[in-house]
Amino acid sequence: MKCDSDLLGYRRLRLLNPLSRLPMSHLGLTIDLLNVSDIQDAYVVQIQRKKKKEQLFGFKRLVVTANGRLLGVGCDGKIRYWNGDVWTKMKEQVARFCDIIVERERGLTYTLDSHGNVWWVSSSLGIFRYGPSLDEYATKESCRDLVLVECGGELYVVDRVVDDSLWIRKSGNWCRYRFTMIHDDDGDERWVTPEISRFYPKTVGFKVYKVDEEVGKWVQVMSLGDHAFVMASDACFSVFADEFYGCLKNAIYFSDEAEPETTKVFKLDDGSITTMTTRYPRRCFAMFAPFFLH
């Protein structure tokens, strides 16, 4: 599960879906946080309109660096840092970025661009190319939805594969609006896309890559060993499967954009995808369905 502070001013924690951040109903039950372990921190910037109380999100990913600096990849593909007053663009950005991560062991900050290049961000906010390019591994079936995941002290690139011929209708009566608003050193920037289609391409699999140090290039990973990856909307991370009841080894947990409330798992060993049903959750989804919510 995931929790954050209630935005409505009640000064209480609320439970969120670990993948989508959608609120989870816990029926007012008291939860013993002594039995809850911390896996991963995640951050979002939320701007709330006074009239409609509508949250506007301007960043795809936010991190806090080892020296306490707040960095984020904007929806426009630019990296910005918070200088205490406004968001400021980092200089000499030659690419469109899609993800950023802080390595746990050494506290180093890495970012990933849309071509599969990894960059190192120094403490002085310099940005330097790190390692080979993944671009040569691009395939027609990939939509280039790339993210970085740290596992066992190594960086992995995860590429979500979709089938443009398979479309999912967004469930529910609401439809996502994509508002992005960032007040930065260039002034107020706002991109507003009207109502997005209720139909989205379906995820049919994932490809995972890491750098082979001996040959100096990216290689496709066919097994995650005893680990599992969790692809959340605000943070992607790895877990040791044996530490969580029902968690599958060598698997990737995710949700489709059209079905944010539905948890799915992709198994690398056979390429199959299993969907969690709310009423009868399978054992492999137990960590996403705490007993006190049943």
N, C-alpha and C positions, 0 to 999 in steps of 0.2 A: 504494500500500500504506500501512498504518498500523502503528505499533509502540508498545508500552508496556513498562513494567518488569514482569518476571515476578513474580506475586503469591506464588509458592510459596517464595520465599526464595533462589533460585539466583542472584540478581543478574545477570540477563541480559535482553536485549531479546527480545521475541517479536513476530512479525508478526501483524497482525490484518487482517481484511477491512475495507477502507476505509468500507464502508457500515454493516455490522452489528456490527463489533468482534469477530466470531467468530474464533478463532485459525486461522491459516493454516499448513499444514505446509510447511516448507522443507528437510526431510530433512537437517538439520544442516549445510547449506552455509554457507560463509563469504561474507558480503556486504560489498562495498566501499561504505561509506557516503559516500565522496567523490563517488560518482556519483548520490547521492540528494539531491533538493532539497526544502526545507521549504515546504509550501503553507499549512497551517492548523494552529494549535494547538487541541487539544480537551481537556476535563477531565471527570472523573467522580469522584464520591465513592463509595468502596467500603468497606463494613463487612463484615468476615469473621468468621463464627461460628467459635469454637475447635473445636467438635466436628465439625460437618458441613462446615466450610469453605465455607459457602454465602454468596455475595456478595449483599448487600442494597443496592439502589439507591434513594435517596430523592429524586433530582433529575432533572428532564427535561433541563435544560441548565445548564451552569456556564461562567462567564467570569472572567477576571482583568482588572480595569479598568486604566486608564492610570496610576492612582496605586497599583497593586498590591493593591487590595482584591478579595477573592473574593466574587462574587455568584452566586446560583443561583435558578432557578425550580423550586420543588418540585412533586412530583406532585399536591399539593393546590392548585396554582395560585397559591401565595404566593411572594413574593420574599424571600429571606433573604441576609444577609451574615455572614461569619465574623469574629467579634470577637477571635479568638485563643483562645477557650475554648469557646464554644457558637455555634450558628447563631441569629441574631437576626432576627426579622421586621421588615421595613421598615414604618414607620408610614404611615397614611392610604392604604392600598391599597383601592381602591374597585372593583376588577375581579378577574377570574380570569385569570392570565397563562399564556401557553403558550410563549413564547420570549424570549430575551435575546441581545444581540449587542453587541460593541464595535467601533465603526467604526475601520477601519485608519488612514485619513488623519489624522483629527482626534482619535482616541481617545475619542470620545463614546460613551456607553452608552445603548442604546435597548432597550425591551422591548415586547412585543406581547401584547395581551389577546385573549380568545376571540371578541370582537366585531369584531376587525380594527382596533382603535385602537392607534396607536403612542404610546409614552410615552418621555420623556427622563428619565434618572436622573442627577441632578447629583452632583458629587464629595462633597457633604455629605449624600448619600442622600435628597435631595428627589426627588419624582416628579411630572412635569408632562406634561400632554397635548401631543402634538406632531402637528400636521397634522390633516387631515380623517379621518372614519371610513370604513372600507371596508365597513361593514355593509350598505349599500344595494346592494352588488353580490352579496350572498349569493344562491345559487341552490339549488333543491331537490336538485340532484345533488351538491352539495358537502357534505362531512362536517365542514367547518370545521376541518380539520387544517392550521393556519396556521403558517408559519415565516417568519423574516426572513433575507434574503440581501443581502449588500453586493456591488455590482458596479459598477465604474467610478466609485466615489465616491458612488453613489446607493443608497438603500434600496429593496429590492423585497419584496413580500409574495407568497409562493407558497402557493397553496391546492391541496391534493391532492384530486382528485375520485375518489370511489369509487362503485361500483354495488352497492347492498345486495342486489340479486338475484343477484349473482355472488359465490360464496363459495369460498375456497381452504382446503383442509385443510392444517394445519401439517405440514410434512415432518419425518421423523425420529421417533424413539421418545420424545422428550422434549416436554414442554409447558411453556410459560412460566408461571411463577408471578409474580404482581405483589406484591412486598413493598416497602414504603416505610417507612423508619425515619429520623427526623430528631430529633436531640437539640437542642432549641432553648431559647430563653429562657422558653418556656411549659412546659418539661419534656419528657419523652419522649413523642413522638407516634408512633403506629404504626397503619397501615392495612394489613390483610392481606386480600387477595382470594383465595379458594380457587382451585383449578385453573380457568383460563380456558378457554373453548371452544377446541377445536382448529381451528375454522373462523373465517376472517376475511374481511371484504369485500375485493373485488379492486380495485386501483387501475386506473382506466380513463383517467386523464389528469391534467393540471395546468393551473391558471390562474395567470397571473403578472400582478401589478399594480405600478405605481409612481405617484408623485404627479406630475401635470402642473402645474408651477409657475404657468403662465399662467392656468389656469382654477381652480387651487386645489382639485383633487379627484383621487381615484384614477382611473386609466384602465387598461384591460387592455392588456398588452404582448403583441404578436403575434410579436415577434422579439427574440432576445437578441444578435443580431449575431454577432460572432466569439467569443462566450463560451458556456460551458456551465455549468450548475448541478449541484452534487453534493449530494444529500440524504442525509447520513449520520445515524446515530442519535444522535451526540453533537455534531455541528457541521455546519451547512449553509453552503456557500461556492461561489464562482464561480471558474472558471479560464479563461485565454485558450486556446482550443482548439488553436491552432497550436503551442503549447509542449509538447503531449503527443501522442505518436504515436498515431494512430487516433482521437483524441477528436473527437467530432462537434460542429460549431458549432450554435448555436440548439437545444440539446437539454438534457434533464434526466436525470441518472443517479440511480437509486433502487433500492430493493428493497422488496418487500411484507413486512408483518409476519409473514405465514404462511410466507414463503420467504426468510428473512434471508440465506441463503447464495447466493441467485440474484440476479445483477445484471441490471437492466433499463434501457432508455433510452427516454425519451419524446421524440419529435421534434415541435417546435412547428409546423413548416411544414405537416405533413400529419396531425398528431394520432395517428400510429402508435406502437406500443410494440414494441420488439424485445427478446428475451430472450437472455442469454448462455448458451451451453452449455459446460459445464466441459471436455468432451473436444475440442470444436472451436470455440474462441472466435472470434467474428468480429473483424475488424480494429477496429471501433468500440469494442471492449472491451479493447484491448491494454493500456491504462494500468492496468487492474485485474488483469491477468494477467502479472506480471513474468516475463521469460524464464527466470530462475533457479528458478522454481517449476514449470517444465515438465519 
